[in-house]
Amino acid sequence: MVDLLIRSGTVATQNEKREIIDDGSIAVDEGRIVEVGPTETVAPKYDPGQTIEASGDVVLPGFVIPHAHVSDILLRGGVSRDRSIHDWLFNVKKPGVHAMTPEDHEIAAALYCTEAIRAGVTTFVELPEAILMGSEDFEEIVEKKMAVYEAAGLRNVYAATFRDNDDVGAEFERFIGRLLRKEPEVNHVPPTYSLVETADALERITELIEEYHREAEEGRQSVWVAPEHVWTVTPEGFERSYDLAEEYDVMTTTHVSETLEDDSAMISNVEYLESVDYLGERALLAHCVHVDERDMRLLAATDTKVAHNPLTNLSLGSGFAPVPTMVNYGITVGMGTDNPSANDLVNPLSDLRVATLIQKAVRLDAGALTAEQTLEMVTIEGARAIGREDELGSIEEGKRADVVFLDTDHAHLTPQQEVAPTVVTQTQGHEVHTVVCDGNVIMEDREVEFANEQYPNLLESAQTAAEAVTDRAGLSHLVDG
């Protein structure tokens, strides 16, 4: 007897040999995969409590997103368009998130999870806006978000983000001041808002870890420590963040080298992080767009991971990370969907196509980054990027049962030759029809169970909340009409 039997699908295991089983079945019990193999071998052995027929489907590991922002999903749809990163951050995102109530954050989380599940995401790492750390509603916001994630059935990592550096630099302060004058009607958030003492920030994050973090066997929620950025966190903040990650056996993550301005100092972001003892197997660096060979050698030597965020970097005109070179150095690279207000979608399947094709063009090399490599970035390499490759990222005996079903009965997926190129360059996202996380069916026939039950008017509620937020933030004049 097992809880679930998935039978007769094309199973792309993403195991060490990247085996594909043309007519494969997966037996699941108590949230774990107990056997995977040919249907004729596996299926007769078990009397399942539930069976999912996967004939005509490609069956993949649940997608792992190592870098995401959630709440600014209410700020997409036009107000963020055609802005560089700092213009977007200080004239749209920060004012918008600052204007959100705990209830707005709840609706944003519900909308995010619904879209993510429909795109096959079963695990994501969220970096909340650092300004929340200074909000009097901080605990309520976290509580509401965590409740949504638990109800949705996803795995989530809440990477609690903080800033403790009050020395933003006179030149940078003048630069931001000029940007703010572009939008005088916006209710701006001062650059130093939510500044927190290092000890206070880490104490609050420790409390979150102890309240919400669960070991893989016990639950789906985790908490990490996330110093915001090289320029906004002190050396002590970075060093103590890594120490805290070691103490609680979690990871730590930050934003690195996203723009040319980030590396305008005499020492690169990566070199600086090495100097403050932040690089290492527990560190995940988001973006790494403007890194050089020396930086990549440091990342490889220290086993520091990278979260590539292609669509946001493209949208904001920030550049494109040298992922093929990173991969050749042996650096673990996962792929994030990043900000919904910049990427506009929570859809790794659409991002994979761009991530693959752009590298071929900019390098004038059709083999620069293969479909197999980019698919790994949201499966096994994504799991490795968050330190969970022993539990997630592939369909193997003993791993958690996170499984995605793609219907291949579409004109745009015909003919089908190889799984990875078909998935990476031909799918659009809507082909995902069923999602299993931790052995539980959280979406079936495109119906997301928790959203239907708890948020039956989700889209209307999200639209109403978005309009209220843009009004309170002084962003309404940016909306057409």
ChimeraX attribute file (.defattr): number of C-alpha atoms within 10 A of each C-alpha:
attribute: neighborCount
match mode: 1-to-1
recipient: residues
	/A:1	12
	/A:2	17
	/A:3	18
	/A:4	25
	/A:5	25
	/A:6	25
	/A:7	25
	/A:8	24
	/A:9	25
	/A:10	23
	/A:11	29
	/A:12	20
	/A:13	24
	/A:14	21
	/A:15	15
	/A:16	9
	/A:17	7
	/A:18	14
	/A:19	12
	/A:20	19
	/A:21	19
	/A:22	16
	/A:23	17
	/A:24	26
	/A:25	27
	/A:26	27
	/A:27	27
	/A:28	29
	/A:29	20
	/A:30	14
	/A:31	19
	/A:32	23
	/A:33	23
	/A:34	17
	/A:35	20
	/A:36	23
	/A:37	21
	/A:38	19
	/A:39	18
	/A:40	13
	/A:41	12
	/A:42	18
	/A:43	21
	/A:44	8
	/A:45	11
	/A:46	14
	/A:47	14
	/A:48	17
	/A:49	12
	/A:50	11
	/A:51	14
	/A:52	18
	/A:53	12
	/A:54	21
	/A:55	17
	/A:56	15
	/A:57	20
	/A:58	25
	/A:59	31
	/A:60	27
	/A:61	30
	/A:62	30
	/A:63	31
	/A:64	33
	/A:65	32
	/A:66	35
	/A:67	31
	/A:68	24
	/A:69	21
	/A:70	24
	/A:71	28
	/A:72	25
	/A:73	26
	/A:74	29
	/A:75	24
	/A:76	19
	/A:77	14
	/A:78	13
	/A:79	21
	/A:80	24
	/A:81	16
	/A:82	13
	/A:83	16
	/A:84	15
	/A:85	20
	/A:86	16
	/A:87	19
	/A:88	20
	/A:89	14
	/A:90	21
	/A:91	29
	/A:92	29
	/A:93	29
	/A:94	22
	/A:95	24
	/A:96	27
	/A:97	24
	/A:98	18
	/A:99	20
	/A:100	24
	/A:101	15
	/A:102	18
	/A:103	14
	/A:104	23
	/A:105	24
	/A:106	24
	/A:107	26
	/A:108	26
	/A:109	26
	/A:110	27
	/A:111	22
	/A:112	21
	/A:113	26
	/A:114	22
	/A:115	16
	/A:116	23
	/A:117	30
	/A:118	26
	/A:119	28
	/A:120	32
	/A:121	30
	/A:122	29
	/A:123	28
	/A:124	25
	/A:125	24
	/A:126	24
	/A:127	28
	/A:128	22
	/A:129	19
	/A:130	22
	/A:131	22
	/A:132	22
	/A:133	22
	/A:134	15
	/A:135	14
	/A:136	9
	/A:137	13
	/A:138	13
	/A:139	15
	/A:140	16
	/A:141	20
	/A:142	20
	/A:143	15
	/A:144	17
	/A:145	23
	/A:146	20
	/A:147	14
	/A:148	23
	/A:149	21
	/A:150	15
	/A:151	17
	/A:152	23
	/A:153	23
	/A:154	24
	/A:155	21
	/A:156	22
	/A:157	26
	/A:158	24
	/A:159	26
	/A:160	28
	/A:161	25
	/A:162	31
	/A:163	27
	/A:164	24
	/A:165	20
	/A:166	16
	/A:167	13
	/A:168	13
	/A:169	9
	/A:170	9
	/A:171	9
	/A:172	14
	/A:173	15
	/A:174	11
	/A:175	11
	/A:176	17
	/A:177	14
	/A:178	12
	/A:179	16
	/A:180	20
	/A:181	11
	/A:182	11
	/A:183	18
	/A:184	11
	/A:185	15
	/A:186	23
	/A:187	21
	/A:188	21
	/A:189	21
	/A:190	14
	/A:191	17
	/A:192	16
	/A:193	15
	/A:194	17
	/A:195	19
	/A:196	20
	/A:197	15
	/A:198	20
	/A:199	13
	/A:200	11
	/A:201	22
	/A:202	22
	/A:203	12
	/A:204	14
	/A:205	23
	/A:206	19
	/A:207	12
	/A:208	21
	/A:209	22
	/A:210	13
	/A:211	11
	/A:212	17
	/A:213	22
	/A:214	14
	/A:215	11
	/A:216	15
	/A:217	11
	/A:218	8
	/A:219	13
	/A:220	20
	/A:221	21
	/A:222	23
	/A:223	27
	/A:224	27
	/A:225	28
	/A:226	31
	/A:227	30
	/A:228	24
	/A:229	23
	/A:230	22
	/A:231	19
	/A:232	20
	/A:233	23
	/A:234	19
	/A:235	19
	/A:236	14
	/A:237	25
	/A:238	27
	/A:239	18
	/A:240	20
	/A:241	26
	/A:242	24
	/A:243	17
	/A:244	19
	/A:245	21
	/A:246	14
	/A:247	9
	/A:248	14
	/A:249	12
	/A:250	21
	/A:251	26
	/A:252	28
	/A:253	32
	/A:254	25
	/A:255	22
	/A:256	26
	/A:257	23
	/A:258	22
	/A:259	21
	/A:260	13
	/A:261	11
	/A:262	17
	/A:263	17
	/A:264	11
	/A:265	10
	/A:266	7
	/A:267	10
	/A:268	20
	/A:269	24
	/A:270	23
	/A:271	14
	/A:272	16
	/A:273	18
	/A:274	17
	/A:275	12
	/A:276	16
	/A:277	16
	/A:278	26
	/A:279	26
	/A:280	20
	/A:281	19
	/A:282	22
	/A:283	26
	/A:284	29
	/A:285	24
	/A:286	26
	/A:287	28
	/A:288	26
	/A:289	22
	/A:290	21
	/A:291	20
	/A:292	14
	/A:293	12
	/A:294	11
	/A:295	18
	/A:296	22
	/A:297	15
	/A:298	17
	/A:299	26
	/A:300	19
	/A:301	15
	/A:302	17
	/A:303	19
	/A:304	21
	/A:305	28
	/A:306	30
	/A:307	30
	/A:308	28
	/A:309	28
	/A:310	25
	/A:311	25
	/A:312	25
	/A:313	23
	/A:314	14
	/A:315	19
	/A:316	20
	/A:317	14
	/A:318	20
	/A:319	18
	/A:320	23
	/A:321	22
	/A:322	19
	/A:323	23
	/A:324	20
	/A:325	15
	/A:326	22
	/A:327	15
	/A:328	11
	/A:329	15
	/A:330	15
	/A:331	24
	/A:332	25
	/A:333	29
	/A:334	30
	/A:335	31
	/A:336	30
	/A:337	28
	/A:338	29
	/A:339	26
	/A:340	23
	/A:341	25
	/A:342	28
	/A:343	21
	/A:344	21
	/A:345	21
	/A:346	29
	/A:347	23
	/A:348	26
	/A:349	25
	/A:350	20
	/A:351	24
	/A:352	25
	/A:353	20
	/A:354	16
	/A:355	24
	/A:356	25
	/A:357	19
	/A:358	16
	/A:359	21
	/A:360	16
	/A:361	11
	/A:362	12
	/A:363	13
	/A:364	10
	/A:365	11
	/A:366	14
	/A:367	13
	/A:368	18
	/A:369	20
	/A:370	19
	/A:371	21
	/A:372	16
	/A:373	19
	/A:374	25
	/A:375	27
	/A:376	24
	/A:377	28
	/A:378	28
	/A:379	29
	/A:380	29
	/A:381	28
	/A:382	32
	/A:383	28
	/A:384	23
	/A:385	32
	/A:386	30
	/A:387	19
	/A:388	15
	/A:389	16
	/A:390	14
	/A:391	20
	/A:392	30
	/A:393	32
	/A:394	28
	/A:395	30
	/A:396	23
	/A:397	16
	/A:398	16
	/A:399	20
	/A:400	27
	/A:401	30
	/A:402	31
	/A:403	29
	/A:404	26
	/A:405	27
	/A:406	24
	/A:407	18
	/A:408	20
	/A:409	13
	/A:410	10
	/A:411	7
	/A:412	12
	/A:413	17
	/A:414	11
	/A:415	11
	/A:416	13
	/A:417	9
	/A:418	9
	/A:419	18
	/A:420	17
	/A:421	17
	/A:422	18
	/A:423	25
	/A:424	25
	/A:425	18
	/A:426	17
	/A:427	21
	/A:428	19
	/A:429	19
	/A:430	14
	/A:431	22
	/A:432	25
	/A:433	21
	/A:434	25
	/A:435	30
	/A:436	24
	/A:437	27
	/A:438	27
	/A:439	20
	/A:440	18
	/A:441	18
	/A:442	23
	/A:443	24
	/A:444	16
	/A:445	11
	/A:446	16
	/A:447	16
	/A:448	21
	/A:449	17
	/A:450	20
	/A:451	20
	/A:452	12
	/A:453	10
	/A:454	13
	/A:455	15
	/A:456	11
	/A:457	11
	/A:458	17
	/A:459	13
	/A:460	11
	/A:461	15
	/A:462	20
	/A:463	13
	/A:464	13
	/A:465	20
	/A:466	23
	/A:467	16
	/A:468	18
	/A:469	23
	/A:470	25
	/A:471	16
	/A:472	17
	/A:473	24
	/A:474	21
	/A:475	24
	/A:476	17
	/A:477	13
	/A:478	16
	/A:479	12
	/A:480	7
	/A:481	5
